């Protein structure tokens, strides 16, 4: 499911990838389609969370929002929660 979720998110232009970690994987979105209006509408982050949860059929938690990486690019990070 993780691979298929990343594939679908990339079809939607999210520039998604995942990272394996000891406790749980993270999904990283390298593009936010709402970034220009997110300040006025922070609830739009929930759309991404709901989309990922639906694709994975498991809950996720957003742990970073429009963070900046070492190259200056923004990203959002979601922790895949265990049931």
URZINOR-V509673 format. One record per run of one state. SS is the DSSP state (helix for helix, strand for strand, loop for the rest). FROM is the first residue (numbers start at 0). TO is the last residue. If there is no record, write none. Layout:
# URZINOR-V509673
ss;from;to
SS;FROM;TO
SS;FROM;TO
This chain:
# URZINOR-V509673
ss;from;to
loop;0;0
helix;1;10
loop;11;14
strand;15;18
loop;19;24
strand;25;28
loop;29;40
helix;41;55
loop;56;58
strand;59;67
loop;68;72
strand;73;79
loop;80;82
